[in-house]
Amino acid sequence: MAMKDKMHTGELYLPGDPEIMEDQLKRLDRLYDFNQTRPSEMDKRNALLKEMFAEIGEGSYIEPPLYTNMGAGNLHFGKMVYCNFGCTFVDDTHIYVGDYTMFGPQVVVATAGHPILPELRQQAYQYNSPVHIGKNCWIGAGALILPGVTIGDNVVIGAGSVVTKDIPSNVIAVGNPCRVLRELSEHDRIYYFKDHKIDWAEIESEK
């Protein structure tokens, strides 16, 4: 099996393989072009995103700089996904993100890992495991999501959390390692932040 095919099987492979490197460099050139765009060049940004990403839905917006290992070639974003400044996607294999999910600044989502055995690391072996993030999630600033993790729908991941295991839908999860703090509740339909109440009448009028 070719090294490039092993990137998506979870098997050990050598990321410095010439075929992988040739493809990676072409993709990283496009990522470089995206990160050099001016804020006023929205049409250019959108065109580049469609070239770069495996999939990207309508209305998704990425604040440069964006950092990825494979130039976003293994990123699958739904519609209306938002990434704040400086997000990193180590997309050596696939990362799936559902509609309306938001990433705070400096979030890292990683799919790549290295063997514990030093002799294998010395030879530069690597393995990858995909990450799945559901719809309507909010990933707080500086959070780190590790290889193989699945996060359900409607999840809030607290800023600075390190997500090492799967997180179910409809919860708030925080910490290092990240753990479920509580489920979403009726309280969240009344207050959006501390003692600040949601004005539902105003929100309905603005639709």
HELIX and SHEET records of a PDB file:
HELIX    1   1 MET A    3  LYS A    6  1                                   4    
HELIX    2   2 PRO A   18  ASN A   35  1                                  18    
HELIX    3   3 MET A   42  MET A   52  1                                  11    
HELIX    4   4 PRO A  118  GLN A  122  1                                   5    
HELIX    5   5 HIS A  187  ILE A  190  1                                   4    
HELIX    6   6 TRP A  200  SER A  205  1                                   6    
SHEET    1   A 5 GLU A  55  ILE A  56  0                                        
SHEET    2   A 5 LEU A  75  PHE A  77  1                                        
SHEET    3   A 5 ILE A  95  VAL A  97  1                                        
SHEET    4   A 5 VAL A 131  ILE A 133  1                                        
SHEET    5   A 5 THR A 150  ILE A 151  1                                        
SHEET    1   B 7 TYR A  61  ILE A  62  0                                        
SHEET    2   B 7 TYR A  82  CYS A  83  1                                        
SHEET    3   B 7 MET A 102  PHE A 103  1                                        
SHEET    4   B 7 TRP A 138  ILE A 139  1                                        
SHEET    5   B 7 VAL A 156  ILE A 157  1                                        
SHEET    6   B 7 VAL A 171  VAL A 174  1                                        
SHEET    7   B 7 ARG A 179  GLU A 183 -1                                        
SHEET    1   C 5 TYR A  67  THR A  68  0                                        
SHEET    2   C 5 THR A  88  VAL A  90  1                                        
SHEET    3   C 5 VAL A 108  ALA A 110  1                                        
SHEET    4   C 5 LEU A 144  ILE A 145  1                                        
SHEET    5   C 5 VAL A 162  VAL A 163  1                                        
SHEET    1   D 2 ALA A 112  GLY A 113  0                                        
SHEET    2   D 2 TYR A 127  ASN A 128 -1                                        
SHEET    1   E 2 TYR A 191  PHE A 193  0                                        
SHEET    2   E 2 HIS A 196  LYS A 197 -1                                        
END                                                                             
